[in-house]
Structure formats: structure tokens, C-alpha cells
Amino acid sequence: MRVCKAWYTLACPFLYEHIILGKNGVLAPLRDGLSRAALENRQAGWWTESLHVQMRDMTKTPETVFATLADILTYLPNLCILTFSITGRGFFPLSSPLPNVVLNSITSSGSLRCVQWYNCVSTPLPHHWTTFLQRHPEIEVLDGAQSIELNARIKLCAVKIVHGYPNEKGHLTGWSMPDLPCVRSMFYNLTYGCAIEDAITFSRLGQNLTDIQLDVFEERYLRIERLDPTFSRIRTKCTRLTRVVLGVLSWSILGSYTPTLSSTVHTLGIRVMNAQVSATNVKRLFNTLLPSYVAYNPSLKTIKFLEAKNIRALRSHPISLWHGLRVMENLGVVIKDLEDRLIAPPSCPGVIHLQQQLDTPSSTSTLDDHHPTS
């Protein structure tokens, strides 16, 4: 689209602030556009804060794709976030590493906060990743799953969040070696990992953590012999923990295992990837599952649903949600969203009628009454 210089100047911050590379064919035009802008002293890439590399189509020349990506990175001096989640054919096998030229082409000095891989495709070699971390002490979010070199001297004083999963024996990752004095949050993926004895012990990071998210996306990993030792380590090592978040694939997984948390944990967060939920499951969630969590963890005062799609799914059953919130209120637990706002059912005739009954002194209805269809 051709526009005048005035419009181009106004549009640049919005056009280039967040870039998603979804197909291989868009890389070369983007590089050429950034190059022309630089030659004309327009510096379009100056506005880019995040770049998400997630090509999903096939390529027969992955080395050319990555060379073009490296060129693009040289035009993004203020990049804050770089993520990889490549799924396209041609970037496999999984053992094919990320060419070092990509990391070396990152020109953002001081602004870079996060480099993250969401799968095992095109990850860096240990030597390249180690060198990169040594050059970028400003990183705030560390991909703890990537291997680093033995005895590497890495101090990352700005890191506050670590992502990763249980270690294999003899496998050095961002969990085990770098000095992370300011880490406060951990995203720990239980879906990966081998035998439970290979899981990270939390001994290095636990005393600093105030927040931990445990992701379990497959029910086969919800075995007591796997989870009990993990939560035992958390209770023992994470003495300052105040919030635990459970990331699960479906609502039913929440009923497969009820963890015992440290007495310092007052907030439980919940993320469910498959948002759809029936009215029956909403009733089960609030009448059985969440009360069970509270019974095992009497220090819990707040339960937060951290995904907007989960809240929309719950609110699609307003009467079941209304009854459920009353149950939790009687247990002394409030239900909130990510923004710390109280969750409430949408206003509808059924909810209004129930609220009027609750507000009427002579009302004899209870939470055990039959739930109308929502």
C-alpha cells in the first residue's frame, strides 16, 4: 500500500511494533522493506518490540530462511522479545540447530528482555547459547530448557522469570549453572522430564521464588509417584512462595490430582488450554474440585482464572457460576481474574432472580437447591 510520508510516519509505530513471521515467503519482502526504509533514513525497524518466528509452511532451504531472518534482526535495534515456534516441514530433524548467525545478528543493545523457544525445533547449540547469554546480561526471561556449556561463567542479574522442564542426568541447562540472584518466578513444565529422580531439586532457585507455574498437559503425567515428590520439593525448598499456578490441558485434569501446597501460598492460579466447559463440569468444579483444593490448603484465600477464554467459558453458564461463587464465598475464598477483578456471572433473568432471593430476608433458598439449567 502506498501512502504519503505523513501517513507513513504515523502508521510505522503500529505496523512494525509486533511482527509475526508465519510463512517463509514473508521474510524476504520484510527484509527488503526494512532495508529500503533504512536507506531513506526512515528506520521502520526502530519501532519493533517483538518478533515471533513461527513459520508453518514447508521449505527446502532452511539455511536461506535463517540467513534472511538474521538480516531482519540487524534492522531491529530496540527488540525486546524474540520467540521461536517453528512447525513447518524442512526445519526438521529436531537435531538441526539454529545457525549462530541468527543470535549474532541481534543488534538490540540493552533492550532485549526475552528469547524463548516453544518447541524443540531449531534451538541453539550449547556453545552458541552460552556465548549469547554472556553477551546479554540484560535478559529478564530465561529459557531454562536450552543447554549451556559446562563450567560456564554466566551471571544474569536481571533475570526474574525462568522457563524450563525437569533435567535429564548430566544435562546442563539454564536451571543448573547461571547465577540468577533476582529470579522470582518459574514456569516448570512437567510434561517433559524422565524419571522423577532426574527432576530439578529447586535447591538453587527455590529460596528466591515467590511464584511458580506448573504445566501438565497430559493426564499420563499425573501419577502420584511423579507429582508427590515434586510438590514435596516445592514445599521444602520454596519457602517464600505466595502463588502457585496450574496450567492444564482440560478442566478434567484439575480433578486428577489435588496438591498440598506450602502454608505461605495464598493464591492459586488456573490456566486451562481447552476452554470449553459444560454446565455440569462448572458445578463439579465449584462444588467438588475447588473445595477439595481449599480443604487440602486452608491458607488459600484467592483463586484466579488467568485466561480470558476460561472466564468466558464459565460465564456462559451464569446460573451454575452464580451458585459456584456462593459456595466459594462460604469457604472464605474469592474468585478473580488476571487483573485482580472479582469474577461475576453475566446479568440475566435467572441470576437476577437468584440474587433477589438472596437479598430477601425471608428467602429460604440455599446453595443446595436444584440448579436450574444454565
N, C-alpha and C positions, 0 to 999 in steps of 0.2 A: 504494500500500500504506500503510495506517495503522498506525503503531506508537506506543508510549508515548514520552515525552520522553527517557527514559533511553536507550532503544534508538536513537532518532533521533540523539542526541548521539554515541553510539558508532559509528553507521554513517556519519555525514556525511563523515569523512575518506576513507573508501573509496568512497562513492558519487560524490563530486564531484572527486576528485583528478585523474582523467584523463577528459575529456569528448570524445566523438566525435559530431559532427553529421552523420549520414549521410543524413537526409531533411529536406526543408524543413518538414514538419509537426511536427518535434520542437522547433523553435526557440521558438515562442510558449509552449508549456507550460513549457519550461525557464526562459524569462524570467519568466513569472508565478510559478513556484515560487521562483526566487531573490528576486523582489520581495517575496513573502509572508514568506519567511524573514528578509529584512532588516527588514521592518516589525515582526516579532516578536523582533527582536534576536538571531536565530539565526545570521545571516551564513554561510549554507551555502557561498557562493562563496569565502569566505576560504580554503577548503582546496584550491581548484583550482590545479593547477600547469601543466597543458597543455590546450589546446583545439585540436582538429583539425577544420577546416571542410572537409568533403568531400561536400557534397550531390550525390547522383547521380540524383535524380528531377527531373521537369520542373516549371518554374514559369513563370507568365505575368506575375509581378510581382516581378522580382528586386530592385527598389528597396525593396519591403516586407520581403523576406527580409534584406537588408543592414541595414535600419533596426532590425529585431529583433535581428540579430547585434550591432549597436552597443549596444543596450540591455543585452544579456547581458554584454558586456565591461565595462560600468560596475560590475558586481557581482563582478568577479574581481580584487581588489586585489593578489593575490600570484602572478598569472600569470607563468610562466617561458617557456613555449613556445607559440607560435601558428603553425599551419601551414594552408596552403590547397592543396587538390587537388580542386577542383570539376569535376565531369564532367556534371552534369545539363543537359538542354536548357532554354533560356530564359536562361542566363547568357552565351550567345554573342550576337553575334560576339566574337571574341577582342579586338577593339579596344575593347570596353566596359570602362572602367577601374573599379577598386574605388572606391566612394564614399568621400570623405575622412572622413566621419563615423565610419567603422569604425576607422581608425587613431587618430583624435582621441578615441575613446571608451576607449582602453586606459588604465586607471587604475593599473596596477601600476607604482609608482614605485620603481625600484631593483632590482626582482626580475626584470624581463623580460630574457631571455637570447637569444631566437631568434624571428624572424619569417621564415617561409620559404614560397615558392611552389614546388610540384612540377609545375606546368604553366603555361601562358600565359593562363589564364582569370582574369579579374578581378584583374589586377595594378594597382598604384598608378601614378598619373601622376608624372612626374619631380619636379615641384614638391612634391607631397604627400610623396613618399618622401624627398626631401632634407630637408624640414622635420621629418619624423618622426625621421630619423637624428640630426639636430642636437639634438632633444629627448631622445634616448635614448642617451647615451654609454655606458650600461652594457651594451649589446648585446655578446654574446660570439660569436655565429654570424651572419655577414653574408651575406645573399642578394645575391651579386655580380652577378646577372643583371639586376637592376632598374635602370632608367635614373635618373640623377640630373642635376641642373642643372649647366650649365657654370659653372666658377669657384666652385662652392660650397665654403665652408669647413667641412669636416667632419673632426673628429679623433675616432677611435674607439679609445681606448687599451685597451679591454677585449677587443676582437675577437681571437680566437685561431684561428677557422676561417672560411674563405670558400668559398662555393659559387658556381659560375658556369659559363660556357662561353665559347668564343672570341668576341672582339669583332668587330662589323662596323665598317667605316671610319666614323669620325665619331660613333660610338655610345658615349656616356659611361656607364659602369656603376660599380658598387662596386669593380671592379678598378682603375680608372684614376685616380680622384680622391681619395678619402678618405685621410687619414693613418692608417696601420694599423701602429703600431710594434711591436705584440706578436703579430702573426699568426704562426702556426706550421704550420697545416695548410690545404691547399687541396683542394677537390673540383672537378675540372675535367672538364666534360662535352664530349667530342669529337663526340658525336652531332650537336650543333648546329654552328654555325660555317659560314663561307662558304669563300672561297679561303684557302689556307694562309697567304698574306701578311697576312691580316686577323687571324690568331690573336694572342692576347696574347703578349708577348715575355718575360714573367716578370721583366723588368728591375726593376720596383718591389718585388715581393714575394719574389723568389727567394732573396735573401741571408738572409732570416729563416726560410725554410721548413725544417722537419725531416721533414715528412710530406706526401705528395701522393697523391690517388686520381684515377686516370684512368678515366672511364666510357666504354665503347664498346659500345653495344647493337645496332649494325647492322654486318654484315660489309662493307657497301659503303663504310664509312668507314675500313676497314683497308688503305688504299693506302699503299705505301711513300712515295710523294711527299708524302703528308699527314703520316704519322707520323714519318718520319726527321727533318724539321725540328723537330717538336715535342720529340722526345727529345734532339735536339742542343741546343735551348734549355735544357731541364731540366739537362743535364749542365754547360752553361756557366754558367747563372745560379744554379742551386740548389746552392751549394757546401757547404751544411750538411745536405743531405738524408740521412736514415738509413733511411727506409722508403718504398716505393712500393707502392700498392695498385692492382690492375687489376680494374675492375668490368665484367663482360661478360655478354651475354645467355645464351650457351650454352657448354658445355665445348669445342666445336669451335673457337670463336673464339680460344682460347688458342694453337692451333696455326697461326693465320693470320699472326702476326707475332711475332717474338722481339726485344724491345727490348734495347738496350745501355744500361745504367744507369751512374750515377756510381760510382766506386770506394768512395765513402762509404756507399753503400746496402748494408746487411747483411740487411735483411728485405724479403721480397716477400709482399704480402698478395693474396689472391684472393677475389673475390665472384662467384658465378655465379647469375644470376637464375632460370634454368630448371634446377632441381636434379637432375632425373632423369638418371642416367648408367648405361650398361651396363658389364658386367664387361670387355668388350673395350676400351671407352674408358678405364676405370680403368687397365688395363695400358698403354695408349698414353700416358696422362697421366704415369705414373711411369717408364716405360721409355724414352720418347722426348721428350715435351714438356718436362717439368721438367728432365731432364738437359740439354736444349738451353739452357734459361734459365741453368742453372748454368755451362755451358760458355762462354756469352757474358758471364757476370757472375761471375767466380770469387770475388768478395768476398762473395757471398751465403752466409749461414750458417743462415738460418731462412726457411721458407716457411709462412705462416699461412693457413688457410682460415677466413674471418671470418664465414661464415654457418652457423648450426646445421644448416640443411637440407642444405647441401653435405656436411657431415660425416656426417649420417645417410645420405646417398646413397652416399658412399664406403664406409661401414661395412656397407652392405647387401651388399657383395661382399667378405667378410672375407679370403678367401684371396688374391684379387688385391691387396687393400690390404696384406696382410702381405708379399707379395713386393715390392710397390712401396716400402714403408717400408724394406726391406732395401737396395734399390737406392739410395735417398736417403742412408741411413746410410753406405753405402760411398763416397758422394760428399762426405761430411762435412757434410750438411745435415739439420737436424731439422725435423720437420713438427709444427706446433702449431695450437691453436685460438685464438679471440679472447681467452680468458682465460689465454693463455700456457701451456696444458697440452699435454703431448705427446699426439698422436693415436695411438690403438692400435685394432686390429681387435677386434671382439667375440669373446669366448671361445666357440669351437665346436670340435667334434671335429677338423675339418681343420686349424684353426690350432694347436690343442694338439699335434697330431701333428707339424706342421712345426716348432714350437718345440722339441719334444723332439728331433727330428733335428738341429736347430741346436745344441742343448746337448750332444749326444752327441759326444765327441771322434772317434769312428770314423766319424761321418757323412760321406758323400761327396756329399751333395746340394748343389746350388748354386742361385743365383738364376736361372740359365739353364735350369733344369729345366722340363719342361712344367707349366704352371699347371693345377691341377685346376679343374673348373667350380665357380664360387663362387655 
